[in-house]
Amino acid sequence: MHFLVQTKPYPDEAFESYLLRLARDNSYDGYSVLADILWQWLAEQDHELEGALPLELSKVDAYHARQASSFRIRALKLVAQLADVNAGDILALAWRRSNFKFGNLAAVNRNELTIPLELLRTDNIPVCIECLSESSYIPFYWHLKPYKACHKHKTLLTIHCGECHNLIDYRASEAFLECDCGCKLTSSEQLNDADFKIASALASSNSQKIVGLVSWFAKAKQLDVSDADFNCAFVDYFSTWPDGLTVELNLLTNNARLRQLNPFNKTKFNSVYGDLIRDGQIAATSNHKNKVLDEIINYFAELVDSNPKAKHPNIADLLLCTFDAAVLLNTTAEQVYRLHQEGFLNCAYPQKKHEQLRADSHVFYLRQVIELQQAFAAEKPQTKKQFIAPW
């Protein structure tokens, strides 16, 4: 078996778009027809590959495969051979699972771009009619939730069919300029400035810098990235960065002083600032830079400086859990345990013999953690610090 037409992928093309074009160029009615033939052919070539390539276009990308992910990759390499295309060029189009974490959010990677998995659209893919009229393929960034406008033609992406009003998804219709109801798609309206800025950033080489920030902002503000006004709120917030964050933290600090019930050296950090530090990890980039955590550390460094240690505990004596201490120190929980054992970090409560501190144990003073963080210079490139050598 060999394809008569060797369709070449575009560098910025979505994986599903390429497979759909490959099917159409070789006179198949759509991907589902091609997939049915490939299903049988792959099973004949390698019995382990039976079912490795799904029949639904929306499920074909590599990150959808779980236990059989290696079989999915093997199957795609065979498809590349049939298309007479370098396997690496096809795999570069696919989103694959990444070991990198945006805080507690799973990540996927495509050709050196790592993003939180939650930023990928799942139920629809809006399109730019003008782009499709010029080049009949789907760019990968149309699959990203924050990308809501075409940065080339400065129009909002078309989300709904003008006839049936259903969400547009070329993976369901298996056509670029038609809804699955069969109607032709029509152009959309002019965009706002925020949508254009976000779209331009996501389509550029700087996209890695904002994907973590987008997810962090959505989590911190309890917003949905898909909301029409999300990009406006995001751009407004970061246009005066870090003023908005500083105002929010000052409000929490002042409220803690007004509503204080227990001494601050017996008060949990999370009871005042919530999951501020844990959520801050979401704003990381794949090279471990994190402008949100940097500003959080700067804020608490100033807080400690303006509240020196005194006879009576103050706001700088709040208790951090082991996990948050590790985040502020850019190290592991194991290193925090070692720092405690070696006397660098004091425990707020006496520990029983052989007692293992849990990650959620609020036992370390904010003051000491910040001072220890300032005692070590930042490393470039940024990696996890090792304060004390392994056993």
Phi, psi and chi 1 to 4 in degrees:
 res  aa     phi    psi   chi1   chi2   chi3   chi4
   1 MET       -  136.8 -179.8  177.4  174.9      -
   2 HIS  -156.0  137.9 -160.1   77.5      -      -
   3 PHE   -73.0  136.0  -68.2  125.7      -      -
   4 LEU   -71.0  -35.3  -64.7  177.3      -      -
   5 VAL  -108.7  122.0  178.1      -      -      -
   6 GLN   -93.4   91.7  -76.1   77.6   49.1      -
   7 THR   -72.3  127.8  -56.8      -      -      -
   8 LYS   -95.5  135.7  -56.7  -60.4  180.0 -176.2
   9 PRO   -78.2  148.5   28.0  -33.1      -      -
  10 TYR   -83.1  144.4  -64.9   97.2      -      -
  11 PRO   -57.9  -33.8  -23.6   33.8      -      -
  12 ASP  -101.3   17.1   63.6  -18.2      -      -
  13 GLU   -80.9  144.4 -174.7  171.8   12.7      -
  14 ALA   -70.5  146.9      -      -      -      -
  15 PHE   -60.7  -44.8 -177.2   62.1      -      -
  16 GLU   -63.2  -35.9  -61.9   91.4  -26.4      -
  17 SER   -62.1  -42.3  169.6      -      -      -
  18 TYR   -63.6  -46.5  171.5   73.9      -      -
  19 LEU   -62.9  -35.9  -68.9  180.0      -      -
  20 LEU   -67.5  -41.9 -176.6   54.7      -      -
  21 ARG   -65.8  -39.0  -72.9 -162.0  -55.1  115.4
  22 LEU   -59.8  -42.2  179.9   64.8      -      -
  23 ALA   -65.8  -47.1      -      -      -      -
  24 ARG   -65.8  -41.0  -70.0  -63.2  174.1   88.1
  25 ASP   -62.4  -26.5  -71.5   -9.4      -      -
  26 ASN  -102.4   23.1  -74.9  -82.7      -      -
  27 SER    68.9   21.5  -58.8      -      -      -
  28 TYR   -86.3  149.4  -65.5  103.2      -      -
  29 ASP   -66.0  -22.2  -71.4  -21.4      -      -
  30 GLY   175.7 -178.9      -      -      -      -
  31 TYR   -63.2  -38.7  167.3   78.1      -      -
  32 SER   -59.6  -36.3   55.9      -      -      -
  33 VAL   -68.5  -45.9  177.1      -      -      -
  34 LEU   -61.9  -41.2  173.0   61.3      -      -
  35 ALA   -63.7  -36.9      -      -      -      -
  36 ASP   -63.6  -39.7 -172.0   46.8      -      -
  37 ILE   -70.3  -42.4  -64.7  172.9      -      -
  38 LEU   -64.5  -36.0  -73.4  174.8      -      -
  39 TRP   -54.0  -48.8 -178.6  -59.6      -      -
  40 GLN   -68.8  -42.2  -58.5  174.0   37.2      -
  41 TRP   -65.1  -43.0 -178.2   81.3      -      -
  42 LEU   -63.4  -39.2  -70.9  170.8      -      -
  43 ALA   -64.5  -34.0      -      -      -      -
  44 GLU   -70.9  -35.2  -67.4  173.4   -0.2      -
  45 GLN   -75.7  -37.6  -57.2  -58.9  -50.4      -
  46 ASP  -154.7  111.5 -174.4  -20.2      -      -
  47 HIS   -60.5  -23.9   70.9  -82.1      -      -
  48 GLU   -71.6  -16.2  -68.8 -177.1  -32.8      -
  49 LEU   -92.7    4.7  -63.6 -175.3      -      -
  50 GLU   -64.9  119.2 -175.9  174.5    3.7      -
  51 GLY    85.1    3.0      -      -      -      -
  52 ALA   -70.8  -24.6      -      -      -      -
  53 LEU  -112.1  111.5 -149.7   58.5      -      -
  54 PRO   -68.6  159.3   24.6  -33.4      -      -
  55 LEU   -82.4  -19.4  -60.0  179.0      -      -
  56 GLU   -91.7  129.0  -64.1  178.8   47.3      -
  57 LEU   -62.6  -32.8 -173.3   58.0      -      -
  58 SER   -71.8  -12.7   60.5      -      -      -
  59 LYS  -110.2    6.0  -59.2  -63.8 -176.4 -177.0
  60 VAL   -82.7  -21.7   74.2      -      -      -
  61 ASP   -62.0  151.8 -148.0  -23.3      -      -
  62 ALA   -62.2  -32.9      -      -      -      -
  63 TYR   -69.7  -17.8   78.0   91.1      -      -
  64 HIS   -70.2  -28.5  -71.6  -67.2      -      -
  65 ALA   -72.7  138.9      -      -      -      -
  66 ARG  -112.3  -94.9  -62.8 -175.6 -177.7  -84.5
  67 GLN   -62.2  -30.9  -69.1   86.0   -8.1      -
  68 ALA   -99.3   26.6      -      -      -      -
  69 SER   -60.9  -35.7   56.6      -      -      -
  70 SER   -66.7  -34.8   59.2      -      -      -
  71 PHE   -68.6  -36.0  -63.9  145.2      -      -
  72 ARG   -61.5  -44.1  177.6   73.8   55.5   89.8
  73 ILE   -64.5  -42.1  -63.8  -60.3      -      -
  74 ARG   -61.8  -41.7 -168.4 -168.6  -54.3  174.4
  75 ALA   -64.2  -40.5      -      -      -      -
  76 LEU   -66.6  -33.0  -65.6  177.4      -      -
  77 LYS   -64.9  -37.9  -71.6 -179.8  178.5  179.0
  78 LEU   -68.2  -37.3  -71.7  175.4      -      -
  79 VAL   -62.6  -38.5  172.4      -      -      -
  80 ALA   -62.2  -38.1      -      -      -      -
  81 GLN   -63.7  -42.3  -69.3  179.9   15.4      -
  82 LEU   -63.0  -34.4  -61.5 -179.8      -      -
  83 ALA   -88.3   -1.0      -      -      -      -
  84 ASP    56.5   42.8 -164.8   23.8      -      -
  85 VAL  -122.4  144.8  176.1      -      -      -
  86 ASN   -59.2  129.1 -173.2  -67.8      -      -
  87 ALA   -58.9  -36.0      -      -      -      -
  88 GLY   -62.7  -33.1      -      -      -      -
  89 ASP   -68.4  -34.1  -67.7  -19.9      -      -
  90 ILE   -76.8  -44.1  -71.3 -174.6      -      -
  91 LEU   -63.6  -28.1  -66.4  179.7      -      -
  92 ALA   -66.1  -19.7      -      -      -      -
  93 LEU   -82.5  -20.7  -54.2 -178.4      -      -
  94 ALA   -85.9  146.3      -      -      -      -
  95 TRP   -84.0  124.2  -70.5  104.8      -      -
  96 ARG  -120.9  150.0  -71.7  173.7  -82.0 -179.6
  97 ARG   -64.5  143.7  -66.9 -174.8  178.0  -86.4
  98 SER  -119.1  149.9  171.1      -      -      -
  99 ASN   -76.7  -15.5  -72.8  -30.5      -      -
 100 PHE   -67.9  145.9 -175.1   79.6      -      -
 101 LYS  -124.4  134.0  -67.6  -76.7 -172.6 -179.1
 102 PHE   -93.6   85.1  -69.3   87.2      -      -
 103 GLY    65.2 -118.8      -      -      -      -
 104 ASN  -100.0   12.1   60.7  -13.1      -      -
 105 LEU   -94.6  132.4  -58.7 -179.7      -      -
 106 ALA   -67.4  153.8      -      -      -      -
 107 ALA  -127.0  154.9      -      -      -      -
 108 VAL  -127.6  156.5  -71.9      -      -      -
 109 ASN  -128.7  140.0  177.5  -82.4      -      -
 110 ARG  -138.1  110.4 -179.7 -162.7 -173.8  -84.6
 111 ASN    49.1   52.6 -160.8   19.2      -      -
 112 GLU    80.6   -3.3  -62.0 -175.3   -3.1      -
 113 LEU   -98.8  120.9  171.5   62.2      -      -
 114 THR  -111.0  129.0  -55.3      -      -      -
 115 ILE  -136.1  158.1   68.2  166.3      -      -
 116 PRO   -63.6  136.5  -21.2   32.9      -      -
 117 LEU   -57.6  -31.8  176.4   58.7      -      -
 118 GLU   -67.0  -12.5   65.7  172.4   18.3      -
 119 LEU   -84.3   -7.0  -68.6 -171.2      -      -
 120 LEU   -82.8  132.5  -78.3 -178.1      -      -
 121 ARG   -68.7  142.9  -70.8 -174.0  167.0  105.7
 122 THR  -119.8  -33.8   56.0      -      -      -
 123 ASP  -103.0   -8.4   56.7   -8.9      -      -
 124 ASN  -164.1  158.0   73.3  -60.6      -      -
 125 ILE  -132.1  103.3  -52.5  -65.4      -      -
 126 PRO   -69.3  160.4   25.6  -33.1      -      -
 127 VAL  -136.1  160.4  -61.7      -      -      -
 128 CYS  -103.1  115.6  172.1      -      -      -
 129 ILE   -63.4  -38.9  -53.3  -59.7      -      -
 130 GLU   -66.0  -39.7  -67.0 -173.8   52.6      -
 131 CYS   -62.6  -44.3  -79.2      -      -      -
 132 LEU   -68.6  -26.7  -70.1  175.5      -      -
 133 SER   -71.9  -29.2  -60.6      -      -      -
 134 GLU   -87.4  -43.1  -63.2  170.1   -1.1      -
 135 SER  -139.9  120.6  -58.2      -      -      -
 136 SER   -85.9   72.6 -173.3      -      -      -
 137 TYR  -157.9  163.3   76.2   95.2      -      -
 138 ILE  -105.0  118.1  -55.0  -69.1      -      -
 139 PRO   -69.1  150.4  -15.5   29.3      -      -
 140 PHE   -64.1  -30.5   75.8   91.1      -      -
 141 TYR   -72.1  -12.0   37.7   78.3      -      -
 142 TRP   -68.5  -17.2  -69.7    1.3      -      -
 143 HIS   -81.7   -8.1  -76.4 -114.2      -      -
 144 LEU   -90.8  130.5  -55.6  179.9      -      -
 145 LYS   -57.1  -41.3  -70.2  179.7 -178.7  178.4
 146 PRO   -71.5  -15.5  -14.7   28.8      -      -
 147 TYR   -83.1  101.3 -168.4   95.2      -      -
 148 LYS  -117.8   -3.1  -59.2  173.1 -177.1  177.5
 149 ALA  -142.7  152.4      -      -      -      -
 150 CYS   -80.5  120.6  176.9      -      -      -
 151 HIS   -75.3  -14.3   67.7  -73.7      -      -
 152 LYS   -85.7  -44.5  -64.2  178.3 -178.8  177.8
 153 HIS  -105.7   -1.8  -61.3  102.1      -      -
 154 LYS    55.8   46.4  -62.7 -175.5  177.9 -179.4
 155 THR  -132.0  151.9   58.3      -      -      -
 156 LEU   -65.4  144.3  -72.5  174.5      -      -
 157 LEU   -66.2  146.6  -62.9 -176.4      -      -
 158 THR   -79.7  120.2  -59.2      -      -      -
 159 ILE  -101.5  -40.8  -59.9  176.0      -      -
 160 HIS  -114.7  149.3  -64.6   92.8      -      -
 161 CYS   -71.6  132.9  171.9      -      -      -
 162 GLY   -69.0  -17.5      -      -      -      -
 163 GLU   -94.6  -56.9 -172.9   67.9   23.7      -
 164 CYS   -97.0  -11.3   68.8      -      -      -
 165 HIS    66.4   14.1  -54.3  -66.5      -      -
 166 ASN   -78.8  159.8  -71.1  -24.4      -      -
 167 LEU   -65.7  141.9  -68.8  170.8      -      -
 168 ILE   -85.3  133.9  -67.9  169.4      -      -
 169 ASP  -151.8  104.7 -170.2  -12.4      -      -
 170 TYR   -63.3  -21.0   74.2   94.7      -      -
 171 ARG   -70.5  -27.8  -60.2  167.8  -56.0  177.8
 172 ALA   -84.6  -43.6      -      -      -      -
 173 SER   -79.4  -21.1   64.5      -      -      -
 174 GLU    53.6   37.9  -63.5 -162.6   -2.0      -
 175 ALA  -149.0  142.1      -      -      -      -
 176 PHE   -80.8  -34.6  -65.9  142.5      -      -
 177 LEU  -114.0   19.0  -76.2  169.7      -      -
 178 GLU  -132.4  145.9  -70.7 -177.1    7.4      -
 179 CYS   -79.4  163.4  173.6      -      -      -
 180 ASP   -71.6   -5.3   54.4   -0.5      -      -
 181 CYS   -84.8   -7.2   72.2      -      -      -
 182 GLY    98.7   -6.3      -      -      -      -
 183 CYS   -83.3  147.6  -66.7      -      -      -
 184 LYS   -70.5  143.9  -67.2  -75.0 -174.7 -178.7
 185 LEU   -84.2  147.9  -58.3 -179.2      -      -
 186 THR  -117.5  160.0   54.5      -      -      -
 187 SER   -68.0  163.2  -62.8      -      -      -
 188 SER  -107.0 -167.0 -171.0      -      -      -
 189 GLU   -98.1  176.6   57.4 -163.2   58.0      -
 190 GLN   -69.3  151.6  -67.5  -66.0  -47.7      -
 191 LEU   -97.1  170.5   76.1  167.2      -      -
 192 ASN   -95.8  169.0   58.6   55.5      -      -
 193 ASP   -64.5  -37.0 -173.3   54.8      -      -
 194 ALA   -66.1  -43.4      -      -      -      -
 195 ASP   -61.4  -38.5  -75.4  -25.2      -      -
 196 PHE   -66.0  -42.1  176.0   70.1      -      -
 197 LYS   -63.5  -45.1  -73.1 -179.3  177.7  178.9
 198 ILE   -65.7  -43.4  -62.2  -63.3      -      -
 199 ALA   -61.4  -43.4      -      -      -      -
 200 SER   -63.2  -39.7  -61.3      -      -      -
 201 ALA   -67.3  -42.5      -      -      -      -
 202 LEU   -68.7  -27.7  -70.4  172.3      -      -
 203 ALA   -89.7   -0.2      -      -      -      -
 204 SER  -104.2 -179.7   72.3      -      -      -
 205 SER   -74.6   -7.9   56.8      -      -      -
 206 ASN   -94.0    9.4  -66.8  -36.5      -      -
 207 SER   -58.7  -31.6   54.0      -      -      -
 208 GLN   -61.7  -25.4 -170.9   64.2   70.7      -
 209 LYS   -73.7  -22.9  -65.8 -177.7  178.9  179.9
 210 ILE  -113.2  -15.3   71.2  163.0      -      -
 211 VAL   -62.9  -40.0  -71.3      -      -      -
 212 GLY   -67.9  -38.0      -      -      -      -
 213 LEU   -63.9  -38.5  -69.2  176.3      -      -
 214 VAL   -61.6  -47.2  167.9      -      -      -
 215 SER   -66.6  -39.3  -73.2      -      -      -
 216 TRP   -62.9  -45.2  170.8   79.2      -      -
 217 PHE   -62.2  -41.8 -175.7   72.3      -      -
 218 ALA   -62.2  -41.4      -      -      -      -
 219 LYS   -69.8  -46.4  176.7   67.8  166.4   61.6
 220 ALA   -65.5  -35.6      -      -      -      -
 221 LYS   -99.1    1.2  -59.2  -61.4 -178.9 -177.3
 222 GLN    54.5   49.3  -63.7  -63.4  -61.7      -
 223 LEU  -114.1  159.9  -61.6  174.5      -      -
 224 ASP  -100.0  124.2 -172.5  -19.1      -      -
 225 VAL   -58.4  -28.1 -179.4      -      -      -
 226 SER   -77.4  -12.2  -60.3      -      -      -
 227 ASP   -60.9  144.8  -71.9  -13.2      -      -
 228 ALA   -61.4  -32.3      -      -      -      -
 229 ASP   -99.4    8.9   55.7   -6.2      -      -
 230 PHE   -62.8  -46.9  176.3   86.0      -      -
 231 ASN   -61.5  -37.6  -73.8  -10.6      -      -
 232 CYS   -62.5  -44.9  -70.8      -      -      -
 233 ALA   -63.9  -40.6      -      -      -      -
 234 PHE   -63.1  -48.8  177.7   85.1      -      -
 235 VAL   -65.1  -42.1  170.3      -      -      -
 236 ASP   -60.7  -42.7  -72.7  -14.8      -      -
 237 TYR   -65.1  -45.1 -173.4   81.6      -      -
 238 PHE   -86.3   -6.6  -79.1   96.9      -      -
 239 SER   -69.4  -22.7   63.2      -      -      -
 240 THR  -118.5   23.4   58.2      -      -      -
 241 TRP   -57.9  137.6  177.9  -98.2      -      -
 242 PRO  -101.7   25.5   36.5  -34.6      -      -
 243 ASP   -56.0  -43.6  -65.8  -10.3      -      -
 244 GLY   -61.8  -42.8      -      -      -      -
 245 LEU   -65.0  -41.8  178.7   64.4      -      -
 246 THR   -62.3  -42.2  -58.2      -      -      -
 247 VAL   -61.5  -43.4  169.2      -      -      -
 248 GLU   -63.7  -42.8  -67.5  163.1    3.8      -
 249 LEU   -70.5  -36.4  -65.8 -178.1      -      -
 250 ASN   -62.3  -38.1  -78.0  -21.9      -      -
 251 LEU   -64.8  -43.3  179.6   61.5      -      -
 252 LEU   -65.2  -39.1  -66.9  174.3      -      -
 253 THR   -63.7  -46.6  -59.6      -      -      -
 254 ASN   -65.8  -38.8  -67.0  -27.3      -      -
 255 ASN   -64.1  -36.5  -75.7  -17.7      -      -
 256 ALA   -63.9  -39.4      -      -      -      -
 257 ARG   -68.1  -39.7  -69.9 -174.0  172.1  120.6
 258 LEU   -71.0  -34.0  -68.8  173.5      -      -
 259 ARG  -105.4   16.5  -58.9  173.0 -177.7  176.8
 260 GLN   -60.4  127.5 -180.0 -174.3   -0.8      -
 261 LEU  -110.9  -37.5  -63.4  176.0      -      -
 262 ASN  -114.7  160.0  -61.1  -44.1      -      -
 263 PRO   -56.5  145.4  -23.1   33.1      -      -
 264 PHE   -62.8  -27.5  -80.1  121.4      -      -
 265 ASN   -79.0    4.0   64.4  -15.5      -      -
 266 LYS  -125.5   16.3  -62.9 -175.3 -176.3  -60.5
 267 THR  -109.0  132.1  -58.3      -      -      -
 268 LYS   -72.5  138.0  -64.4  179.6  178.9 -180.0
 269 PHE   -56.2  -41.6  177.8   91.4      -      -
 270 ASN   -67.4  -23.5  -71.3   -0.6      -      -
 271 SER   -72.1  -17.4   68.5      -      -      -
 272 VAL  -100.9  -48.1  176.3      -      -      -
 273 TYR  -110.2    4.8  -62.2  101.2      -      -
 274 GLY    62.8 -144.9      -      -      -      -
 275 ASP   -91.9   35.1  -67.0  -30.9      -      -
 276 LEU   -52.5  -50.6  173.6   71.6      -      -
 277 ILE   -72.3  -44.3  -63.5  174.8      -      -
 278 ARG   -59.5  -46.8 -174.9 -177.3  -62.2  -93.2
 279 ASP   -67.8  -30.1  -69.2  -13.9      -      -
 280 GLY   -59.6  -26.1      -      -      -      -
 281 GLN   -63.0  -24.7  -72.7 -170.1  -62.1      -
 282 ILE   -61.9  -27.5  -62.9  174.0      -      -
 283 ALA   -79.8    9.2      -      -      -      -
 284 ALA   -68.3  158.7      -      -      -      -
 285 THR  -111.6  168.3   61.1      -      -      -
 286 SER   -66.3  -17.1   56.8      -      -      -
 287 ASN   -97.8   19.4   59.8   -1.5      -      -
 288 HIS    70.5   15.1  -60.9  -73.5      -      -
 289 LYS   -83.3  145.1  -68.4 -177.5  178.5  178.9
 290 ASN  -150.4   99.2 -169.9  -39.6      -      -
 291 LYS   -69.5  -26.6   64.3 -172.1  -62.5 -178.5
 292 VAL   -70.9  -50.2  172.0      -      -      -
 293 LEU   -63.0  -35.5  -87.8 -177.9      -      -
 294 ASP   -59.7  -43.8  -72.9  -14.8      -      -
 295 GLU   -71.2  -34.0  -71.0  -57.7  -31.2      -
 296 ILE   -63.2  -44.4  -71.3  173.1      -      -
 297 ILE   -64.2  -42.1  -68.9  172.9      -      -
 298 ASN   -60.7  -40.8  -70.6  -20.5      -      -
 299 TYR   -62.5  -47.4  178.4   84.9      -      -
 300 PHE   -75.9  -22.8  -72.8  111.8      -      -
 301 ALA   -65.6  -42.5      -      -      -      -
 302 GLU   -68.7  -35.9  -67.3 -179.1   10.5      -
 303 LEU   -62.8  -42.4 -174.0   72.8      -      -
 304 VAL   -65.9  -41.1  168.4      -      -      -
 305 ASP   -64.3  -37.7  -70.4  -17.2      -      -
 306 SER   -85.3   -4.3   58.5      -      -      -
 307 ASN  -130.7   70.3  -67.8  -87.7      -      -
 308 PRO   -61.5  158.2   22.2  -32.3      -      -
 309 LYS   -61.8  133.2 -170.8  168.8 -180.0   60.0
 310 ALA  -137.1  177.0      -      -      -      -
 311 LYS   -60.1  -38.7 -177.5  177.1 -179.7 -179.4
 312 HIS  -103.2  133.3  -62.6  -72.3      -      -
 313 PRO   -59.2  146.5  -20.4   31.7      -      -
 314 ASN  -128.2 -174.2   56.8   50.6      -      -
 315 ILE   -59.0  -24.3 -169.0   71.6      -      -
 316 ALA   -78.0   -4.3      -      -      -      -
 317 ASP  -100.7   16.6  -63.8  -52.8      -      -
 318 LEU   -58.8  158.1  -69.7  170.6      -      -
 319 LEU   -99.9  124.1  -64.1  179.4      -      -
 320 LEU   -94.7  147.5  -74.0  169.7      -      -
 321 CYS   -80.5  165.1   67.0      -      -      -
 322 THR   -58.9  -40.7  -54.5      -      -      -
 323 PHE   -62.2  -48.6  178.4   86.2      -      -
 324 ASP   -65.8  -36.4  -74.6  -10.5      -      -
 325 ALA   -61.4  -41.0      -      -      -      -
 326 ALA   -64.4  -38.8      -      -      -      -
 327 VAL   -65.5  -46.5  173.5      -      -      -
 328 LEU   -64.0  -32.8  -69.1 -179.2      -      -
 329 LEU   -88.2   -2.5  -67.0  171.6      -      -
 330 ASN    53.1   50.6 -170.3   27.2      -      -
 331 THR  -143.3 -167.7 -170.1      -      -      -
 332 THR  -101.0  163.4   61.9      -      -      -
 333 ALA   -62.4  -35.4      -      -      -      -
 334 GLU   -61.1  -40.4 -178.2 -177.2   -4.2      -
 335 GLN   -66.1  -35.0  -81.9  -73.3  -61.0      -
 336 VAL   -64.1  -41.4  173.8      -      -      -
 337 TYR   -59.9  -43.7  -60.3  145.2      -      -
 338 ARG   -64.3  -40.8  -66.3  -69.0  -49.6  -79.4
 339 LEU   -62.0  -36.2  -72.0  167.6      -      -
 340 HIS   -67.8  -45.5  165.4   56.5      -      -
 341 GLN   -64.9  -32.3  -69.1  169.7  -15.4      -
 342 GLU   -88.4   -0.3  -61.9  -66.9  -26.3      -
 343 GLY    91.6    7.1      -      -      -      -
 344 PHE   -77.4  -30.8  -70.8   91.6      -      -
 345 LEU  -124.0  124.3  -70.9  175.4      -      -
 346 ASN   -83.6  148.3  -65.5  -28.3      -      -
 347 CYS   -95.7  137.5 -137.6      -      -      -
 348 ALA   -69.5  -25.7      -      -      -      -
 349 TYR  -126.5  144.4  -53.8  105.9      -      -
 350 PRO   -63.5  136.5   22.2  -33.0      -      -
 351 GLN   -97.4  143.3  -57.6  -61.0  -59.0      -
 352 LYS   -71.4  157.9  -61.9  177.8 -178.8  178.1
 353 LYS   -60.9  131.3 -171.2  175.5 -177.6 -179.8
 354 HIS    65.8   14.3  -55.4  -55.8      -      -
 355 GLU   -75.0  131.3  179.9 -177.7   -1.8      -
 356 GLN   -96.8  124.9  179.2   72.3   23.1      -
 357 LEU   -70.6  135.5  -67.3  176.1      -      -
 358 ARG   -85.1  159.8  -58.9 -164.0  -46.6  -89.2
 359 ALA   -63.8  -26.5      -      -      -      -
 360 ASP   -99.0   12.8   59.7  -10.9      -      -
 361 SER   -79.2  117.9  -59.7      -      -      -
 362 HIS   -85.3   90.4  -72.0   74.6      -      -
 363 VAL  -132.1   -6.6  -66.3      -      -      -
 364 PHE  -109.8  138.7  -62.3  113.5      -      -
 365 TYR   -76.7  132.3  -64.0  107.1      -      -
 366 LEU   -53.1  -42.2  172.0   64.5      -      -
 367 ARG   -57.4  -49.5 -178.1 -171.3  -51.8  -78.0
 368 GLN   -65.8  -39.4  -74.3 -167.8   -9.5      -
 369 VAL   -64.6  -44.4  171.3      -      -      -
 370 ILE   -65.4  -42.5  -69.9  -64.1      -      -
 371 GLU   -64.4  -37.9  -69.7  172.3  -16.2      -
 372 LEU   -68.7  -37.5 -174.3   59.2      -      -
 373 GLN   -62.4  -37.8 -169.5  -85.2  -22.9      -
 374 GLN   -75.8  -18.1  -67.4  176.5  -52.5      -
 375 ALA   -76.4  -15.0      -      -      -      -
 376 PHE  -115.9  133.0  -73.5   81.4      -      -
 377 ALA   -70.0  150.2      -      -      -      -
 378 ALA   -71.0  143.5      -      -      -      -
 379 GLU  -102.3  146.2  -61.4  176.7    9.5      -
 380 LYS  -129.0  125.0  -65.8 -176.8  179.0 -179.2
 381 PRO   -68.1  152.8   28.0  -35.4      -      -
 382 GLN   -68.6  125.7  -66.0 -177.5   -6.8      -
 383 THR  -134.5  170.1   55.6      -      -      -
 384 LYS   -62.9  128.2  -69.4  -72.9 -174.8 -176.1
 385 LYS   -75.6  146.8  -68.7 -179.2 -178.9  177.5
 386 GLN  -121.5  101.2 -177.7  169.7  -70.1      -
 387 PHE   -74.6  -38.6  -65.3   88.9      -      -
 388 ILE  -127.0  136.1  -60.5  174.9      -      -
 389 ALA   -60.6  151.0      -      -      -      -
 390 PRO   -60.5  162.3  -21.1   32.4      -      -
 391 TRP   -58.8      -  -66.3  106.9      -      -
